[in-house]
């Protein structure tokens, strides 16, 4: 079942789901990175947004 787009909060922002296009768009725009850069960072750091931000050298 897909995410409920009406329920957004801290839990949604703490993990990155590359299978959800709206999440990929949010994170790439937030950090100003390409989809490929985001995917590589998630592969390296896992789905935690804080860990991915560290890999990318961006503020969480």
N, CA, C and O atoms as CSV, one atom per row, in Angstrom:
chain,resi,resn,atom,element,x,y,z
A,1,UNK,N,N,0.835,-1.164,0.000
A,1,UNK,CA,C,0.000,0.000,0.000
A,1,UNK,C,C,0.891,1.242,0.000
A,1,UNK,O,O,1.844,1.292,0.778
A,2,UNK,N,N,0.629,2.230,-0.824
A,2,UNK,CA,C,1.476,3.411,-0.901
A,2,UNK,C,C,1.337,4.293,0.331
A,2,UNK,O,O,0.380,4.184,1.097
A,3,UNK,N,N,2.317,5.167,0.499
A,3,UNK,CA,C,2.276,6.126,1.599
A,3,UNK,C,C,1.028,6.980,1.523
A,3,UNK,O,O,0.527,7.264,0.435
A,4,UNK,N,N,0.522,7.394,2.686
A,4,UNK,CA,C,-0.577,8.355,2.740
A,4,UNK,C,C,0.051,9.740,2.657
A,4,UNK,O,O,0.667,10.200,3.618
A,5,UNK,N,N,-0.099,10.400,1.528
A,5,UNK,CA,C,0.547,11.690,1.305
A,5,UNK,C,C,-0.027,12.792,2.190
A,5,UNK,O,O,0.551,13.875,2.277
A,6,UNK,N,N,-1.150,12.531,2.843
A,6,UNK,CA,C,-1.731,13.523,3.738
A,6,UNK,C,C,-1.120,13.476,5.129
A,6,UNK,O,O,-1.309,14.402,5.917
A,7,UNK,N,N,-0.398,12.425,5.439
A,7,UNK,CA,C,0.223,12.270,6.750
A,7,UNK,C,C,1.720,12.465,6.609
A,7,UNK,O,O,2.454,11.539,6.265
A,8,UNK,N,N,2.154,13.670,6.877
A,8,UNK,CA,C,3.581,13.973,6.794
A,8,UNK,C,C,4.055,14.430,8.157
A,8,UNK,O,O,3.328,15.108,8.883
A,9,UNK,N,N,5.251,14.065,8.493
A,9,UNK,CA,C,5.786,14.458,9.781
A,9,UNK,C,C,7.216,14.021,9.912
A,9,UNK,O,O,7.857,13.646,8.931
A,10,UNK,N,N,7.711,14.068,11.112
A,10,UNK,CA,C,9.116,13.756,11.370
A,10,UNK,C,C,9.486,12.360,10.881
A,10,UNK,O,O,10.590,12.156,10.376
A,11,UNK,N,N,8.587,11.407,11.023
A,11,UNK,CA,C,8.895,10.051,10.600
A,11,UNK,C,C,9.154,9.997,9.096
A,11,UNK,O,O,10.062,9.293,8.655
A,12,UNK,N,N,8.379,10.721,8.311
A,12,UNK,CA,C,8.604,10.742,6.866
A,12,UNK,C,C,9.947,11.353,6.517
A,12,UNK,O,O,10.560,10.950,5.529
A,13,UNK,N,N,10.424,12.311,7.294
A,13,UNK,CA,C,11.672,12.992,6.968
A,13,UNK,C,C,12.907,12.305,7.539
A,13,UNK,O,O,14.028,12.737,7.268
A,14,UNK,N,N,12.729,11.256,8.316
A,14,UNK,CA,C,13.894,10.613,8.913
A,14,UNK,C,C,14.470,9.477,8.064
A,14,UNK,O,O,15.596,9.037,8.296
A,15,UNK,N,N,13.703,9.008,7.089
A,15,UNK,CA,C,14.143,7.910,6.232
A,15,UNK,C,C,13.812,8.226,4.783
A,15,UNK,O,O,12.818,8.890,4.491
A,16,UNK,N,N,14.649,7.748,3.889
A,16,UNK,CA,C,14.490,8.008,2.461
A,16,UNK,C,C,14.056,6.725,1.771
A,16,UNK,O,O,14.729,5.699,1.869
A,17,UNK,N,N,12.923,6.789,1.070
A,17,UNK,CA,C,12.411,5.645,0.317
A,17,UNK,C,C,12.561,5.968,-1.166
A,17,UNK,O,O,11.800,6.767,-1.711
A,18,UNK,N,N,13.536,5.352,-1.813
A,18,UNK,CA,C,13.802,5.619,-3.225
A,18,UNK,C,C,12.719,5.055,-4.146
A,18,UNK,O,O,12.712,5.350,-5.341
A,19,UNK,N,N,11.810,4.253,-3.605
A,19,UNK,CA,C,10.722,3.689,-4.413
A,19,UNK,C,C,9.514,4.612,-4.492
A,19,UNK,O,O,8.544,4.300,-5.183
A,20,UNK,N,N,9.560,5.744,-3.796
A,20,UNK,CA,C,8.460,6.706,-3.808
A,20,UNK,C,C,8.908,7.962,-4.550
A,20,UNK,O,O,9.728,8.720,-4.030
A,21,UNK,N,N,8.385,8.198,-5.758
A,21,UNK,CA,C,8.822,9.347,-6.557
A,21,UNK,C,C,8.723,10.692,-5.841
A,21,UNK,O,O,9.584,11.553,-6.023
A,22,UNK,N,N,7.675,10.883,-5.025
A,22,UNK,CA,C,7.549,12.157,-4.321
A,22,UNK,C,C,8.664,12.349,-3.294
A,22,UNK,O,O,9.083,13.478,-3.038
A,23,UNK,N,N,9.146,11.250,-2.706
A,23,UNK,CA,C,10.255,11.355,-1.761
A,23,UNK,C,C,11.567,11.659,-2.481
A,23,UNK,O,O,12.354,12.488,-2.023
A,24,UNK,N,N,11.796,10.992,-3.600
A,24,UNK,CA,C,13.010,11.263,-4.380
A,24,UNK,C,C,13.040,12.726,-4.796
A,24,UNK,O,O,14.077,13.382,-4.698
A,25,UNK,N,N,11.913,13.236,-5.257
A,25,UNK,CA,C,11.832,14.642,-5.666
A,25,UNK,C,C,12.119,15.570,-4.481
A,25,UNK,O,O,12.866,16.539,-4.617
A,26,UNK,N,N,11.529,15.276,-3.327
A,26,UNK,CA,C,11.741,16.098,-2.132
A,26,UNK,C,C,13.222,16.164,-1.765
A,26,UNK,O,O,13.774,17.248,-1.580
A,27,UNK,N,N,13.861,14.998,-1.661
A,27,UNK,CA,C,15.252,14.957,-1.205
A,27,UNK,C,C,16.215,15.554,-2.223
A,27,UNK,O,O,17.158,16.245,-1.836
A,28,UNK,N,N,16.005,15.307,-3.506
A,28,UNK,CA,C,16.908,15.885,-4.511
A,28,UNK,C,C,16.789,17.405,-4.529
A,28,UNK,O,O,17.791,18.102,-4.686
A,29,UNK,N,N,15.580,17.922,-4.371
A,29,UNK,CA,C,15.403,19.374,-4.328
A,29,UNK,C,C,15.958,19.961,-3.036
A,29,UNK,O,O,16.587,21.018,-3.057
A,30,UNK,N,N,15.733,19.294,-1.928
A,30,UNK,CA,C,16.213,19.797,-0.630
A,30,UNK,C,C,17.735,19.954,-0.637
A,30,UNK,O,O,18.266,20.963,-0.174
A,31,UNK,N,N,18.418,18.957,-1.161
A,31,UNK,CA,C,19.878,18.972,-1.112
A,31,UNK,C,C,20.527,19.441,-2.407
A,31,UNK,O,O,21.750,19.577,-2.460
A,32,UNK,N,N,19.748,19.691,-3.445
A,32,UNK,CA,C,20.306,20.156,-4.708
A,32,UNK,C,C,21.233,19.141,-5.351
A,32,UNK,O,O,22.307,19.487,-5.843
A,33,UNK,N,N,20.804,17.876,-5.342
A,33,UNK,CA,C,21.612,16.801,-5.923
A,33,UNK,C,C,20.802,16.090,-6.994
A,33,UNK,O,O,19.581,16.236,-7.062
A,34,UNK,N,N,21.482,15.326,-7.823
A,34,UNK,CA,C,20.799,14.542,-8.855
A,34,UNK,C,C,20.236,13.262,-8.240
A,34,UNK,O,O,20.587,12.879,-7.124
A,35,UNK,N,N,19.364,12.620,-8.990
A,35,UNK,CA,C,18.811,11.342,-8.537
A,35,UNK,C,C,19.927,10.317,-8.365
A,35,UNK,O,O,19.915,9.532,-7.418
A,36,UNK,N,N,20.883,10.328,-9.277
A,36,UNK,CA,C,22.001,9.381,-9.200
A,36,UNK,C,C,22.835,9.616,-7.943
A,36,UNK,O,O,23.254,8.662,-7.286
A,37,UNK,N,N,23.075,10.883,-7.608
A,37,UNK,CA,C,23.840,11.194,-6.398
A,37,UNK,C,C,23.085,10.735,-5.152
A,37,UNK,O,O,23.680,10.183,-4.227
A,38,UNK,N,N,21.774,10.966,-5.133
A,38,UNK,CA,C,20.962,10.544,-3.996
A,38,UNK,C,C,20.991,9.026,-3.855
A,38,UNK,O,O,21.177,8.508,-2.754
A,39,UNK,N,N,20.806,8.312,-4.964
A,39,UNK,CA,C,20.815,6.847,-4.921
A,39,UNK,C,C,22.159,6.314,-4.428
A,39,UNK,O,O,22.196,5.380,-3.627
A,40,UNK,N,N,23.254,6.896,-4.894
A,40,UNK,CA,C,24.587,6.456,-4.465
A,40,UNK,C,C,24.777,6.701,-2.975
A,40,UNK,O,O,25.346,5.865,-2.274
A,41,UNK,N,N,24.308,7.835,-2.494
A,41,UNK,CA,C,24.457,8.155,-1.076
A,41,UNK,C,C,23.612,7.223,-0.212
A,41,UNK,O,O,24.059,6.799,0.854
A,42,UNK,N,N,22.399,6.900,-0.657
A,42,UNK,CA,C,21.549,5.968,0.092
A,42,UNK,C,C,22.170,4.573,0.083
A,42,UNK,O,O,22.124,3.865,1.089
A,43,UNK,N,N,22.744,4.180,-1.040
A,43,UNK,CA,C,23.404,2.873,-1.119
A,43,UNK,C,C,24.573,2.798,-0.133
A,43,UNK,O,O,24.804,1.762,0.491
A,44,UNK,N,N,25.293,3.889,-0.003
A,44,UNK,CA,C,26.455,3.921,0.880
A,44,UNK,C,C,26.063,4.036,2.349
A,44,UNK,O,O,26.636,3.355,3.199
A,45,UNK,N,N,25.073,4.907,2.655
A,45,UNK,CA,C,24.765,5.231,4.048
A,45,UNK,C,C,23.522,4.549,4.597
A,45,UNK,O,O,23.314,4.533,5.810
A,46,UNK,N,N,22.693,3.986,3.723
A,46,UNK,CA,C,21.423,3.437,4.174
A,46,UNK,C,C,20.332,4.494,4.075
A,46,UNK,O,O,20.594,5.607,3.617
A,47,UNK,N,N,19.106,4.165,4.499
A,47,UNK,CA,C,17.970,5.055,4.275
A,47,UNK,C,C,17.826,6.219,5.264
A,47,UNK,O,O,16.933,7.050,5.095
A,48,UNK,N,N,18.664,6.299,6.271
A,48,UNK,CA,C,18.573,7.393,7.242
A,48,UNK,C,C,18.928,8.719,6.582
A,48,UNK,O,O,20.001,8.857,5.994
A,49,UNK,N,N,18.025,9.694,6.681
A,49,UNK,CA,C,18.279,10.991,6.044
A,49,UNK,C,C,19.492,11.682,6.661
A,49,UNK,O,O,20.233,12.367,5.956
A,50,UNK,N,N,19.704,11.516,7.958
A,50,UNK,CA,C,20.862,12.130,8.607
A,50,UNK,C,C,22.161,11.544,8.067
A,50,UNK,O,O,23.117,12.276,7.809
A,51,UNK,N,N,22.196,10.226,7.896
A,51,UNK,CA,C,23.401,9.569,7.380
A,51,UNK,C,C,23.652,9.960,5.927
A,51,UNK,O,O,24.797,10.185,5.534
A,52,UNK,N,N,22.593,10.042,5.130
A,52,UNK,CA,C,22.740,10.426,3.731
A,52,UNK,C,C,23.220,11.869,3.633
A,52,UNK,O,O,24.069,12.189,2.800
A,53,UNK,N,N,22.681,12.736,4.477
A,53,UNK,CA,C,23.121,14.137,4.491
A,53,UNK,C,C,24.613,14.235,4.785
A,53,UNK,O,O,25.314,15.046,4.180
A,54,UNK,N,N,25.098,13.415,5.706
A,54,UNK,CA,C,26.527,13.424,6.031
A,54,UNK,C,C,27.349,12.985,4.833
A,54,UNK,O,O,28.376,13.594,4.533
A,55,UNK,N,N,26.917,11.943,4.147
A,55,UNK,CA,C,27.644,11.457,2.965
A,55,UNK,C,C,27.693,12.541,1.888
A,55,UNK,O,O,28.713,12.727,1.225
A,56,UNK,N,N,26.582,13.249,1.727
A,56,UNK,CA,C,26.510,14.294,0.708
A,56,UNK,C,C,27.168,15.607,1.148
A,56,UNK,O,O,27.382,16.502,0.330
A,57,UNK,N,N,27.488,15.717,2.446
A,57,UNK,CA,C,28.073,16.961,2.952
A,57,UNK,C,C,27.046,18.073,3.021
A,57,UNK,O,O,27.376,19.244,2.830
A,58,UNK,N,N,25.804,17.712,3.292
A,58,UNK,CA,C,24.704,18.673,3.360
A,58,UNK,C,C,24.116,18.696,4.766
A,58,UNK,O,O,24.203,17.706,5.494
A,59,UNK,N,N,23.513,19.830,5.154
A,59,UNK,CA,C,22.834,19.852,6.462
A,59,UNK,C,C,21.573,18.984,6.423
A,59,UNK,O,O,20.885,18.924,5.404
A,60,UNK,N,N,21.286,18.331,7.512
A,60,UNK,CA,C,20.111,17.466,7.578
A,60,UNK,C,C,18.925,18.283,7.785
A,60,UNK,O,O,17.818,17.753,7.870
